[in-house]
Amino acid sequence: MNGHALSACLIYCLRHSANRGETQHCTASPRISSLFESESCTYTYLLADTETKEAVLIDPVLETIERDLKLVKELGLSLTVAVNTHCHADHITSTGLMKQRVAGLKSAISKFSGACADIHLKEGDKITFGRHCLTVRETPGHTDGCITLVTGDQSMAFTGDALLIRGCGRTDFQQGCPKKLYQSIHGKIFTLPNECLIYPAHDYLGQTASTVGEERKFNPRLTKGIEGFVEIMNNLNLPKPKKIDISVPANLVCGLHQV
């Protein structure tokens, strides 16, 4: 992991875009803080409304709970929802412990994940925070419970492990299915505007973001036809995630199993 990725622990960027006719809760782009956890190469995203100070946390990691809560406090935010894009196999989520420390915080995950949470999400659901919202797109294939979260103006998509930068999530465990993943990405993510920014749950090469247009054009797996994609995915021969036997049981109970 190069220094560029490690320095991504605290990247703050405020993006503005014109209102394209969304509802009141889905206008413009929120403030985004990208936070990096080096062991699992996981990105956690803190999104906030700069006026109301309401905030949402995406894919928080147990080992970085103190860092994340410190940032929320420093920015004077009111954290309302902590959402996981799927039931992770390589790290334990901090949502359970975070709920014990943040009054009113609710956890969220896909209804198809098999995991417990306060909010079970499905296609088209919206997570609102201040003037903003994240719309749920179901993108199974890496797991049955994978979701992509899209901002109201479709300027950002948080793709979890479904679509990575020049890659995608593996499909050889946890209900993985390469055909389903291919269809999810092409049908639910590649239909977004070309300029839509892609923020993945992981990156192993120091890359922080991409765009839908870039991935449609340059992703070496997803520029293939579906049969070529299936062949690639069926022959990756990757080692099992080191923490899968600990992480999955813990994440099924909001990260609180034997923690």
C-alpha positions as CSV (number, residue, x, y, z in Angstrom):
1,M,0.0,0.0,0.0
2,N,1.6,3.3,-1.1
3,G,1.7,6.5,0.8
4,H,-1.0,8.1,-1.3
5,A,-3.6,5.6,0.0
6,L,-2.4,5.8,3.6
7,S,-2.7,9.5,3.5
8,A,-6.3,9.1,2.5
9,C,-7.2,8.6,6.1
10,L,-8.6,12.1,6.2
11,I,-9.6,13.5,2.8
12,Y,-12.2,16.2,2.9
13,C,-13.9,17.3,-0.3
14,L,-17.0,19.4,-0.7
15,R,-18.7,18.9,-4.1
16,H,-21.5,21.1,-5.5
17,S,-23.8,20.3,-8.3
18,A,-26.9,21.8,-9.8
19,N,-30.3,20.6,-8.6
20,R,-31.6,18.2,-11.3
21,G,-35.2,18.1,-10.1
22,E,-34.8,15.7,-7.2
23,T,-37.0,15.9,-4.1
24,Q,-36.1,18.3,-1.3
25,H,-34.1,15.6,0.5
26,C,-32.1,14.6,-2.5
27,T,-30.6,17.9,-3.8
28,A,-26.9,18.7,-4.4
29,S,-24.0,16.7,-3.0
30,P,-23.1,16.2,0.6
31,R,-19.7,16.7,2.2
32,I,-17.7,13.5,2.0
33,S,-14.8,12.4,4.2
34,S,-12.9,9.3,3.0
35,L,-11.2,7.3,5.7
36,F,-8.8,4.4,5.2
37,E,-8.1,1.3,7.3
38,S,-4.8,-0.2,6.3
39,E,-5.1,-3.8,7.4
40,S,-8.2,-4.7,5.4
41,C,-7.6,-1.8,2.9
42,T,-11.2,-0.6,3.7
43,Y,-12.6,2.8,2.9
44,T,-15.1,4.2,5.4
45,Y,-17.1,7.2,4.2
46,L,-18.6,10.0,6.3
47,L,-21.2,12.0,4.5
48,A,-22.7,15.1,6.0
49,D,-25.2,17.9,5.4
50,T,-23.1,21.1,6.0
51,E,-26.2,23.0,7.2
52,T,-28.1,20.6,9.4
53,K,-25.0,18.7,10.5
54,E,-26.8,15.3,10.1
55,A,-24.4,12.6,8.9
56,V,-24.2,9.0,7.7
57,L,-21.3,6.6,8.0
58,I,-20.7,3.9,5.4
59,D,-18.7,0.7,6.1
60,P,-17.1,1.6,9.5
61,V,-14.4,-0.7,10.8
62,L,-14.0,-1.9,14.4
63,E,-10.3,-1.0,14.7
64,T,-11.0,2.7,13.6
65,I,-14.0,3.4,15.8
66,E,-12.1,6.0,17.9
67,R,-10.8,7.8,14.9
68,D,-14.3,7.9,13.3
69,L,-16.0,9.2,16.4
70,K,-13.3,11.8,17.0
71,L,-13.9,13.1,13.5
72,V,-17.7,13.2,14.0
73,K,-17.2,15.2,17.2
74,E,-14.6,17.6,15.7
75,L,-16.9,18.4,12.8
76,G,-19.9,18.9,15.1
77,L,-22.0,16.3,13.3
78,S,-25.0,14.4,14.4
79,L,-24.5,10.8,13.2
80,T,-27.9,9.2,12.4
81,V,-27.2,6.1,10.4
82,A,-24.2,3.7,10.1
83,V,-24.7,1.5,7.1
84,N,-22.8,-1.5,5.7
85,T,-22.8,-2.2,2.0
86,H,-22.8,-5.9,2.8
87,C,-21.8,-8.5,5.4
88,H,-18.0,-8.1,5.2
89,A,-15.7,-11.1,5.4
90,D,-12.4,-9.3,5.9
91,H,-13.1,-7.1,8.8
92,I,-15.5,-6.6,11.7
93,T,-17.9,-3.6,11.5
94,S,-18.0,-1.1,14.3
95,T,-21.7,-0.3,14.0
96,G,-22.8,-2.3,17.1
97,L,-20.3,-0.7,19.4
98,M,-20.9,2.7,17.8
99,K,-24.6,2.4,18.6
100,Q,-23.7,2.0,22.3
101,R,-21.8,5.3,22.2
102,V,-23.9,7.5,20.0
103,A,-27.4,8.2,21.1
104,G,-30.1,7.6,18.5
105,L,-27.7,6.0,16.0
106,K,-29.3,3.3,13.9
107,S,-27.6,0.5,11.9
108,A,-28.6,-0.4,8.4
109,I,-27.8,-3.3,6.0
110,S,-29.6,-5.1,3.1
111,K,-32.6,-7.3,4.0
112,F,-30.9,-10.0,2.0
113,S,-27.6,-10.0,4.0
114,G,-28.9,-12.3,6.8
115,A,-27.5,-9.8,9.3
116,C,-29.4,-8.0,12.1
117,A,-29.8,-4.3,12.0
118,D,-32.2,-1.5,12.9
119,I,-33.0,-0.9,9.3
120,H,-33.2,-3.6,6.6
121,L,-32.7,-2.0,3.2
122,K,-34.2,-2.9,-0.2
123,E,-34.2,-1.6,-3.7
124,G,-35.2,2.1,-3.9
125,D,-35.1,2.8,-0.2
126,K,-33.6,6.2,0.8
127,I,-31.4,7.1,3.7
128,T,-31.9,10.8,4.4
129,F,-29.7,13.2,6.2
130,G,-30.6,16.8,6.1
131,R,-31.2,18.0,2.6
132,H,-29.5,14.9,1.2
133,C,-30.2,11.2,0.6
134,L,-28.7,8.0,-0.5
135,T,-30.8,5.7,-2.7
136,V,-30.3,2.0,-2.4
137,R,-29.6,-0.1,-5.5
138,E,-29.4,-3.8,-5.0
139,T,-26.2,-5.1,-6.6
140,P,-25.8,-8.8,-5.5
141,G,-23.2,-11.1,-6.9
142,H,-20.3,-10.7,-4.4
143,T,-22.9,-11.6,-1.8
144,D,-26.7,-11.7,-1.9
145,G,-26.9,-8.7,0.3
146,C,-24.6,-6.2,-1.6
147,I,-26.0,-2.8,-2.1
148,T,-24.8,0.4,-3.9
149,L,-25.7,3.7,-2.4
150,V,-26.2,6.6,-4.8
151,T,-26.5,10.3,-3.9
152,G,-29.7,12.1,-4.9
153,D,-28.0,14.0,-7.7
154,Q,-26.3,10.8,-8.9
155,S,-22.9,12.4,-8.6
156,M,-21.5,9.7,-6.3
157,A,-22.0,6.0,-5.9
158,F,-20.7,4.0,-3.0
159,T,-20.3,0.6,-4.5
160,G,-19.1,-1.6,-1.6
161,D,-17.4,-4.7,-2.9
162,A,-19.5,-5.0,-6.1
163,L,-17.5,-2.6,-8.2
164,L,-13.9,-1.8,-7.3
165,I,-11.5,0.5,-9.2
166,R,-10.5,-1.5,-12.3
167,G,-11.8,-4.6,-10.6
168,C,-14.8,-6.1,-8.7
169,G,-15.6,-8.2,-5.7
170,R,-14.7,-11.9,-5.7
171,T,-17.5,-14.4,-6.3
172,D,-16.2,-17.6,-4.8
173,F,-17.8,-17.6,-1.3
174,Q,-20.8,-16.0,0.6
175,Q,-23.4,-16.6,-2.1
176,G,-21.1,-15.4,-4.8
177,C,-22.3,-15.6,-8.4
178,P,-20.3,-14.1,-11.3
179,K,-23.3,-13.9,-13.7
180,K,-25.3,-12.1,-11.0
181,L,-22.5,-9.7,-10.3
182,Y,-22.0,-8.9,-14.0
183,Q,-25.7,-8.2,-14.4
184,S,-25.8,-6.1,-11.2
185,I,-22.9,-3.9,-12.3
186,H,-24.0,-3.4,-15.8
187,G,-27.7,-2.9,-14.9
188,K,-27.4,-0.9,-11.7
189,I,-24.1,1.0,-11.7
190,F,-23.1,1.4,-15.3
191,T,-26.5,2.9,-16.0
192,L,-25.5,5.9,-13.9
193,P,-24.0,9.0,-15.6
194,N,-20.5,8.7,-16.9
195,E,-19.3,11.4,-14.6
196,C,-20.7,9.8,-11.4
197,L,-17.8,9.2,-9.0
198,I,-17.2,5.6,-7.8
199,Y,-16.2,5.2,-4.2
200,P,-15.4,1.5,-3.5
201,A,-15.3,-0.3,-0.1
202,H,-11.7,-1.4,-0.8
203,D,-8.7,-0.6,-2.8
204,Y,-5.3,-2.4,-2.7
205,L,-3.3,-0.1,-5.0
206,G,-3.6,3.3,-3.5
207,Q,-6.5,4.5,-5.7
208,T,-9.2,6.5,-4.0
209,A,-12.0,7.0,-6.6
210,S,-13.0,6.4,-10.2
211,T,-16.0,7.2,-12.4
212,V,-18.7,5.2,-14.1
213,G,-17.3,6.2,-17.5
214,E,-13.8,5.1,-16.6
215,E,-14.9,1.8,-15.3
216,R,-17.1,1.1,-18.3
217,K,-14.2,1.8,-20.6
218,F,-11.2,0.5,-18.8
219,N,-12.2,-2.1,-16.2
220,P,-10.4,-5.2,-17.5
221,R,-13.0,-7.6,-16.2
222,L,-16.2,-5.7,-17.0
223,T,-15.3,-4.8,-20.6
224,K,-15.6,-8.5,-21.4
225,G,-18.9,-10.1,-22.3
226,I,-20.6,-12.1,-19.6
227,E,-19.1,-15.4,-20.5
228,G,-15.6,-13.9,-20.5
229,F,-16.3,-12.3,-17.2
230,V,-17.5,-15.6,-15.7
231,E,-14.4,-17.4,-16.9
232,I,-12.1,-14.8,-15.3
233,M,-14.0,-14.9,-12.0
234,N,-14.0,-18.7,-11.9
235,N,-10.2,-18.8,-12.3
236,L,-9.0,-16.2,-9.8
237,N,-7.8,-18.8,-7.3
238,L,-7.6,-16.3,-4.5
239,P,-6.8,-17.3,-0.9
240,K,-9.6,-17.3,1.7
241,P,-9.8,-13.9,3.6
242,K,-7.8,-14.3,6.8
243,K,-10.5,-13.0,9.1
244,I,-13.5,-14.6,7.4
245,D,-14.2,-17.1,10.2
246,I,-14.3,-14.3,12.7
247,S,-15.7,-11.5,10.7
248,V,-18.8,-13.1,9.2
249,P,-20.3,-14.4,12.5
250,A,-19.6,-11.0,14.1
251,N,-21.0,-9.0,11.3
252,L,-24.2,-11.1,11.3
253,V,-24.9,-9.6,14.7
254,C,-23.8,-6.0,14.0
255,G,-20.2,-6.6,14.9
256,L,-20.8,-7.6,18.5
257,H,-20.1,-11.4,18.4
258,Q,-17.3,-12.1,20.9
259,V,-16.1,-8.5,20.7
